[in-house]
Amino acid sequence: MQENKKQLYVELQTIADQGIVLFLDGSPSTPEYVTHVLCAAEGTCYMRDYVYDEMEGVLKELHFDKVHLT
């Protein structure tokens, strides 16, 4: 589990270092906080949503949104 957490953090930090903004449930966030929430969320699923700049075709935001299963 600890290795997965470290890999996720490194991935998100790399993304943030490229100027891509991270969001967690609609609010701007940090690699540390997103990693903490995703790894502590037992029984909760989060979906990644990649938001691209339509003019330039580059990734500008990465959203993590809680999935509500009914």
Jmol script that loads the backbone (N, CA, C; Angstrom):
load data "model"
ATOM      1  N   MET A   1       0.824  -1.200   0.000  1.00  0.00           N
ATOM      2  CA  MET A   1       0.000   0.000   0.000  1.00  0.00           C
ATOM      3  C   MET A   1       0.865   1.260   0.000  1.00  0.00           C
ATOM      4  N   GLN A   2       1.883   1.280   0.819  1.00  0.00           N
ATOM      5  CA  GLN A   2       2.764   2.447   0.925  1.00  0.00           C
ATOM      6  C   GLN A   2       3.448   2.731  -0.408  1.00  0.00           C
ATOM      7  N   GLU A   3       3.829   1.701  -1.147  1.00  0.00           N
ATOM      8  CA  GLU A   3       4.469   1.885  -2.453  1.00  0.00           C
ATOM      9  C   GLU A   3       3.494   2.510  -3.453  1.00  0.00           C
ATOM     10  N   ASN A   4       2.228   2.064  -3.437  1.00  0.00           N
ATOM     11  CA  ASN A   4       1.223   2.646  -4.324  1.00  0.00           C
ATOM     12  C   ASN A   4       1.010   4.126  -4.008  1.00  0.00           C
ATOM     13  N   LYS A   5       1.005   4.458  -2.730  1.00  0.00           N
ATOM     14  CA  LYS A   5       0.824   5.850  -2.308  1.00  0.00           C
ATOM     15  C   LYS A   5       1.979   6.704  -2.814  1.00  0.00           C
ATOM     16  N   LYS A   6       3.188   6.184  -2.698  1.00  0.00           N
ATOM     17  CA  LYS A   6       4.367   6.915  -3.160  1.00  0.00           C
ATOM     18  C   LYS A   6       4.319   7.103  -4.678  1.00  0.00           C
ATOM     19  N   GLN A   7       3.935   6.070  -5.412  1.00  0.00           N
ATOM     20  CA  GLN A   7       3.846   6.171  -6.871  1.00  0.00           C
ATOM     21  C   GLN A   7       2.809   7.206  -7.288  1.00  0.00           C
ATOM     22  N   LEU A   8       1.660   7.213  -6.625  1.00  0.00           N
ATOM     23  CA  LEU A   8       0.620   8.186  -6.934  1.00  0.00           C
ATOM     24  C   LEU A   8       1.116   9.595  -6.661  1.00  0.00           C
ATOM     25  N   TYR A   9       1.763   9.800  -5.528  1.00  0.00           N
ATOM     26  CA  TYR A   9       2.283  11.123  -5.191  1.00  0.00           C
ATOM     27  C   TYR A   9       3.289  11.600  -6.238  1.00  0.00           C
ATOM     28  N   VAL A  10       4.217  10.747  -6.623  1.00  0.00           N
ATOM     29  CA  VAL A  10       5.235  11.119  -7.620  1.00  0.00           C
ATOM     30  C   VAL A  10       4.558  11.478  -8.945  1.00  0.00           C
ATOM     31  N   GLU A  11       3.562  10.685  -9.352  1.00  0.00           N
ATOM     32  CA  GLU A  11       2.824  10.969 -10.588  1.00  0.00           C
ATOM     33  C   GLU A  11       2.155  12.339 -10.517  1.00  0.00           C
ATOM     34  N   LEU A  12       1.453  12.609  -9.424  1.00  0.00           N
ATOM     35  CA  LEU A  12       0.731  13.867  -9.296  1.00  0.00           C
ATOM     36  C   LEU A  12       1.673  15.053  -9.158  1.00  0.00           C
ATOM     37  N   GLN A  13       2.775  14.874  -8.468  1.00  0.00           N
ATOM     38  CA  GLN A  13       3.762  15.958  -8.339  1.00  0.00           C
ATOM     39  C   GLN A  13       4.366  16.283  -9.697  1.00  0.00           C
ATOM     40  N   THR A  14       4.645  15.274 -10.494  1.00  0.00           N
ATOM     41  CA  THR A  14       5.182  15.482 -11.846  1.00  0.00           C
ATOM     42  C   THR A  14       4.190  16.264 -12.699  1.00  0.00           C
ATOM     43  N   ILE A  15       2.926  15.907 -12.592  1.00  0.00           N
ATOM     44  CA  ILE A  15       1.872  16.608 -13.333  1.00  0.00           C
ATOM     45  C   ILE A  15       1.795  18.063 -12.869  1.00  0.00           C
ATOM     46  N   ALA A  16       1.787  18.293 -11.569  1.00  0.00           N
ATOM     47  CA  ALA A  16       1.705  19.653 -11.031  1.00  0.00           C
ATOM     48  C   ALA A  16       2.930  20.476 -11.435  1.00  0.00           C
ATOM     49  N   ASP A  17       4.098  19.858 -11.471  1.00  0.00           N
ATOM     50  CA  ASP A  17       5.326  20.550 -11.861  1.00  0.00           C
ATOM     51  C   ASP A  17       5.279  21.033 -13.310  1.00  0.00           C
ATOM     52  N   GLN A  18       4.412  20.429 -14.103  1.00  0.00           N
ATOM     53  CA  GLN A  18       4.251  20.835 -15.502  1.00  0.00           C
ATOM     54  C   GLN A  18       3.246  21.968 -15.647  1.00  0.00           C
ATOM     55  N   GLY A  19       2.735  22.471 -14.521  1.00  0.00           N
ATOM     56  CA  GLY A  19       1.797  23.577 -14.542  1.00  0.00           C
ATOM     57  C   GLY A  19       0.344  23.163 -14.688  1.00  0.00           C
ATOM     58  N   ILE A  20       0.079  21.869 -14.574  1.00  0.00           N
ATOM     59  CA  ILE A  20      -1.282  21.347 -14.670  1.00  0.00           C
ATOM     60  C   ILE A  20      -1.912  21.437 -13.282  1.00  0.00           C
ATOM     61  N   VAL A  21      -3.099  22.034 -13.216  1.00  0.00           N
ATOM     62  CA  VAL A  21      -3.767  22.263 -11.942  1.00  0.00           C
ATOM     63  C   VAL A  21      -4.565  21.026 -11.537  1.00  0.00           C
ATOM     64  N   LEU A  22      -4.401  20.607 -10.295  1.00  0.00           N
ATOM     65  CA  LEU A  22      -5.131  19.463  -9.750  1.00  0.00           C
ATOM     66  C   LEU A  22      -6.362  19.956  -9.002  1.00  0.00           C
ATOM     67  N   PHE A  23      -7.468  19.235  -9.174  1.00  0.00           N
ATOM     68  CA  PHE A  23      -8.706  19.538  -8.458  1.00  0.00           C
ATOM     69  C   PHE A  23      -9.186  18.282  -7.754  1.00  0.00           C
ATOM     70  N   LEU A  24      -9.747  18.454  -6.569  1.00  0.00           N
ATOM     71  CA  LEU A  24     -10.356  17.353  -5.836  1.00  0.00           C
ATOM     72  C   LEU A  24     -11.776  17.772  -5.488  1.00  0.00           C
ATOM     73  N   ASP A  25     -12.746  17.065  -6.017  1.00  0.00           N
ATOM     74  CA  ASP A  25     -14.164  17.382  -5.813  1.00  0.00           C
ATOM     75  C   ASP A  25     -14.473  18.857  -6.080  1.00  0.00           C
ATOM     76  N   GLY A  26     -13.908  19.374  -7.173  1.00  0.00           N
ATOM     77  CA  GLY A  26     -14.218  20.724  -7.618  1.00  0.00           C
ATOM     78  C   GLY A  26     -13.365  21.840  -7.059  1.00  0.00           C
ATOM     79  N   SER A  27     -12.477  21.534  -6.125  1.00  0.00           N
ATOM     80  CA  SER A  27     -11.625  22.567  -5.524  1.00  0.00           C
ATOM     81  C   SER A  27     -10.169  22.350  -5.902  1.00  0.00           C
ATOM     82  N   PRO A  28      -9.440  23.434  -6.188  1.00  0.00           N
ATOM     83  CA  PRO A  28      -8.006  23.288  -6.457  1.00  0.00           C
ATOM     84  C   PRO A  28      -7.331  22.582  -5.286  1.00  0.00           C
ATOM     85  N   SER A  29      -6.365  21.732  -5.601  1.00  0.00           N
ATOM     86  CA  SER A  29      -5.735  20.945  -4.557  1.00  0.00           C
ATOM     87  C   SER A  29      -4.252  20.765  -4.840  1.00  0.00           C
ATOM     88  N   THR A  30      -3.598  20.017  -3.964  1.00  0.00           N
ATOM     89  CA  THR A  30      -2.164  19.749  -4.076  1.00  0.00           C
ATOM     90  C   THR A  30      -1.936  18.253  -4.275  1.00  0.00           C
ATOM     91  N   PRO A  31      -0.776  17.896  -4.801  1.00  0.00           N
ATOM     92  CA  PRO A  31      -0.463  16.460  -4.935  1.00  0.00           C
ATOM     93  C   PRO A  31      -0.526  15.738  -3.590  1.00  0.00           C
ATOM     94  N   GLU A  32      -0.060  16.388  -2.526  1.00  0.00           N
ATOM     95  CA  GLU A  32      -0.060  15.769  -1.204  1.00  0.00           C
ATOM     96  C   GLU A  32      -1.484  15.465  -0.741  1.00  0.00           C
ATOM     97  N   TYR A  33      -2.366  16.454  -0.875  1.00  0.00           N
ATOM     98  CA  TYR A  33      -3.723  16.284  -0.370  1.00  0.00           C
ATOM     99  C   TYR A  33      -4.507  15.269  -1.193  1.00  0.00           C
ATOM    100  N   VAL A  34      -4.374  15.336  -2.519  1.00  0.00           N
ATOM    101  CA  VAL A  34      -5.076  14.375  -3.376  1.00  0.00           C
ATOM    102  C   VAL A  34      -4.610  12.959  -3.046  1.00  0.00           C
ATOM    103  N   THR A  35      -3.320  12.765  -2.900  1.00  0.00           N
ATOM    104  CA  THR A  35      -2.780  11.445  -2.555  1.00  0.00           C
ATOM    105  C   THR A  35      -3.340  10.969  -1.230  1.00  0.00           C
ATOM    106  N   HIS A  36      -3.347  11.847  -0.239  1.00  0.00           N
ATOM    107  CA  HIS A  36      -3.866  11.480   1.088  1.00  0.00           C
ATOM    108  C   HIS A  36      -5.328  11.038   1.000  1.00  0.00           C
ATOM    109  N   VAL A  37      -6.158  11.839   0.337  1.00  0.00           N
ATOM    110  CA  VAL A  37      -7.592  11.540   0.266  1.00  0.00           C
ATOM    111  C   VAL A  37      -7.842  10.250  -0.507  1.00  0.00           C
ATOM    112  N   LEU A  38      -7.189  10.092  -1.656  1.00  0.00           N
ATOM    113  CA  LEU A  38      -7.423   8.900  -2.470  1.00  0.00           C
ATOM    114  C   LEU A  38      -6.968   7.628  -1.759  1.00  0.00           C
ATOM    115  N   CYS A  39      -5.876   7.706  -1.030  1.00  0.00           N
ATOM    116  CA  CYS A  39      -5.372   6.514  -0.350  1.00  0.00           C
ATOM    117  C   CYS A  39      -6.130   6.211   0.939  1.00  0.00           C
ATOM    118  N   ALA A  40      -6.790   7.203   1.513  1.00  0.00           N
ATOM    119  CA  ALA A  40      -7.543   6.998   2.752  1.00  0.00           C
ATOM    120  C   ALA A  40      -9.020   6.711   2.492  1.00  0.00           C
ATOM    121  N   ALA A  41      -9.440   6.818   1.250  1.00  0.00           N
ATOM    122  CA  ALA A  41     -10.869   6.701   0.913  1.00  0.00           C
ATOM    123  C   ALA A  41     -11.277   5.245   0.722  1.00  0.00           C
ATOM    124  N   GLU A  42     -11.470   4.552   1.817  1.00  0.00           N
ATOM    125  CA  GLU A  42     -11.906   3.155   1.739  1.00  0.00           C
ATOM    126  C   GLU A  42     -13.357   3.097   1.298  1.00  0.00           C
ATOM    127  N   GLY A  43     -13.632   2.314   0.292  1.00  0.00           N
ATOM    128  CA  GLY A  43     -14.992   2.143  -0.189  1.00  0.00           C
ATOM    129  C   GLY A  43     -15.513   3.307  -1.016  1.00  0.00           C
ATOM    130  N   THR A  44     -14.659   4.284  -1.303  1.00  0.00           N
ATOM    131  CA  THR A  44     -15.049   5.429  -2.115  1.00  0.00           C
ATOM    132  C   THR A  44     -14.237   5.398  -3.396  1.00  0.00           C
ATOM    133  N   CYS A  45     -14.898   5.664  -4.495  1.00  0.00           N
ATOM    134  CA  CYS A  45     -14.224   5.674  -5.794  1.00  0.00           C
ATOM    135  C   CYS A  45     -14.104   7.099  -6.304  1.00  0.00           C
ATOM    136  N   TYR A  46     -12.975   7.400  -6.903  1.00  0.00           N
ATOM    137  CA  TYR A  46     -12.753   8.687  -7.541  1.00  0.00           C
ATOM    138  C   TYR A  46     -12.470   8.447  -9.017  1.00  0.00           C
ATOM    139  N   MET A  47     -13.008   9.334  -9.853  1.00  0.00           N
ATOM    140  CA  MET A  47     -12.812   9.250 -11.296  1.00  0.00           C
ATOM    141  C   MET A  47     -11.907  10.405 -11.721  1.00  0.00           C
ATOM    142  N   ARG A  48     -10.980  10.110 -12.598  1.00  0.00           N
ATOM    143  CA  ARG A  48     -10.133  11.158 -13.160  1.00  0.00           C
ATOM    144  C   ARG A  48     -10.849  11.781 -14.355  1.00  0.00           C
ATOM    145  N   ASP A  49     -10.743  13.081 -14.441  1.00  0.00           N
ATOM    146  CA  ASP A  49     -11.292  13.818 -15.573  1.00  0.00           C
ATOM    147  C   ASP A  49     -10.181  14.727 -16.086  1.00  0.00           C
ATOM    148  N   TYR A  50      -9.742  14.465 -17.311  1.00  0.00           N
ATOM    149  CA  TYR A  50      -8.666  15.229 -17.918  1.00  0.00           C
ATOM    150  C   TYR A  50      -9.268  16.385 -18.705  1.00  0.00           C
ATOM    151  N   VAL A  51      -8.857  17.622 -18.387  1.00  0.00           N
ATOM    152  CA  VAL A  51      -9.395  18.813 -19.048  1.00  0.00           C
ATOM    153  C   VAL A  51      -8.291  19.417 -19.913  1.00  0.00           C
ATOM    154  N   TYR A  52      -8.585  19.509 -21.210  1.00  0.00           N
ATOM    155  CA  TYR A  52      -7.606  20.009 -22.170  1.00  0.00           C
ATOM    156  C   TYR A  52      -7.946  21.417 -22.626  1.00  0.00           C
ATOM    157  N   ASP A  53      -6.930  22.189 -22.956  1.00  0.00           N
ATOM    158  CA  ASP A  53      -7.108  23.487 -23.593  1.00  0.00           C
ATOM    159  C   ASP A  53      -7.475  23.206 -25.041  1.00  0.00           C
ATOM    160  N   GLU A  54      -8.679  23.576 -25.436  1.00  0.00           N
ATOM    161  CA  GLU A  54      -9.181  23.235 -26.762  1.00  0.00           C
ATOM    162  C   GLU A  54      -8.381  23.905 -27.877  1.00  0.00           C
ATOM    163  N   MET A  55      -7.851  25.081 -27.633  1.00  0.00           N
ATOM    164  CA  MET A  55      -7.101  25.802 -28.659  1.00  0.00           C
ATOM    165  C   MET A  55      -5.714  25.184 -28.879  1.00  0.00           C
ATOM    166  N   GLU A  56      -5.050  24.821 -27.789  1.00  0.00           N
ATOM    167  CA  GLU A  56      -3.689  24.313 -27.884  1.00  0.00           C
ATOM    168  C   GLU A  56      -3.607  22.793 -27.833  1.00  0.00           C
ATOM    169  N   GLY A  57      -4.663  22.146 -27.370  1.00  0.00           N
ATOM    170  CA  GLY A  57      -4.677  20.693 -27.292  1.00  0.00           C
ATOM    171  C   GLY A  57      -3.778  20.111 -26.219  1.00  0.00           C
ATOM    172  N   VAL A  58      -3.505  20.900 -25.179  1.00  0.00           N
ATOM    173  CA  VAL A  58      -2.648  20.412 -24.093  1.00  0.00           C
ATOM    174  C   VAL A  58      -3.458  20.268 -22.819  1.00  0.00           C
ATOM    175  N   LEU A  59      -3.026  19.350 -21.968  1.00  0.00           N
ATOM    176  CA  LEU A  59      -3.683  19.128 -20.677  1.00  0.00           C
ATOM    177  C   LEU A  59      -3.472  20.352 -19.791  1.00  0.00           C
ATOM    178  N   LYS A  60      -4.576  20.893 -19.234  1.00  0.00           N
ATOM    179  CA  LYS A  60      -4.439  22.053 -18.361  1.00  0.00           C
ATOM    180  C   LYS A  60      -4.919  21.782 -16.940  1.00  0.00           C
ATOM    181  N   GLU A  61      -5.827  20.796 -16.774  1.00  0.00           N
ATOM    182  CA  GLU A  61      -6.336  20.463 -15.442  1.00  0.00           C
ATOM    183  C   GLU A  61      -6.569  18.961 -15.338  1.00  0.00           C
ATOM    184  N   LEU A  62      -6.393  18.446 -14.125  1.00  0.00           N
ATOM    185  CA  LEU A  62      -6.719  17.065 -13.816  1.00  0.00           C
ATOM    186  C   LEU A  62      -7.634  17.081 -12.610  1.00  0.00           C
ATOM    187  N   HIS A  63      -8.871  16.608 -12.818  1.00  0.00           N
ATOM    188  CA  HIS A  63      -9.884  16.609 -11.763  1.00  0.00           C
ATOM    189  C   HIS A  63     -10.060  15.198 -11.211  1.00  0.00           C
ATOM    190  N   PHE A  64     -10.214  15.108  -9.906  1.00  0.00           N
ATOM    191  CA  PHE A  64     -10.566  13.859  -9.239  1.00  0.00           C
ATOM    192  C   PHE A  64     -11.931  14.093  -8.612  1.00  0.00           C
ATOM    193  N   ASP A  65     -12.935  13.398  -9.124  1.00  0.00           N
ATOM    194  CA  ASP A  65     -14.301  13.586  -8.656  1.00  0.00           C
ATOM    195  C   ASP A  65     -14.826  12.287  -8.036  1.00  0.00           C
ATOM    196  N   LYS A  66     -15.446  12.435  -6.868  1.00  0.00           N
ATOM    197  CA  LYS A  66     -16.010  11.288  -6.163  1.00  0.00           C
ATOM    198  C   LYS A  66     -17.167  10.712  -6.994  1.00  0.00           C
ATOM    199  N   VAL A  67     -17.173   9.415  -7.136  1.00  0.00           N
ATOM    200  CA  VAL A  67     -18.238   8.728  -7.873  1.00  0.00           C
ATOM    201  C   VAL A  67     -19.263   8.249  -6.864  1.00  0.00           C
ATOM    202  N   HIS A  68     -20.500   8.651  -7.080  1.00  0.00           N
ATOM    203  CA  HIS A  68     -21.605   8.245  -6.195  1.00  0.00           C
ATOM    204  C   HIS A  68     -22.361   7.107  -6.860  1.00  0.00           C
ATOM    205  N   LEU A  69     -22.248   5.923  -6.316  1.00  0.00           N
ATOM    206  CA  LEU A  69     -22.918   4.758  -6.856  1.00  0.00           C
ATOM    207  C   LEU A  69     -24.278   4.630  -6.205  1.00  0.00           C
ATOM    208  N   THR A  70     -25.269   4.399  -7.036  1.00  0.00           N
ATOM    209  CA  THR A  70     -26.626   4.246  -6.495  1.00  0.00           C
ATOM    210  C   THR A  70     -27.138   2.852  -6.706  1.00  0.00           C
TER     211      THR A  70
END
end "model"
wireframe off; spacefill off
backbone 0.3
color backbone group
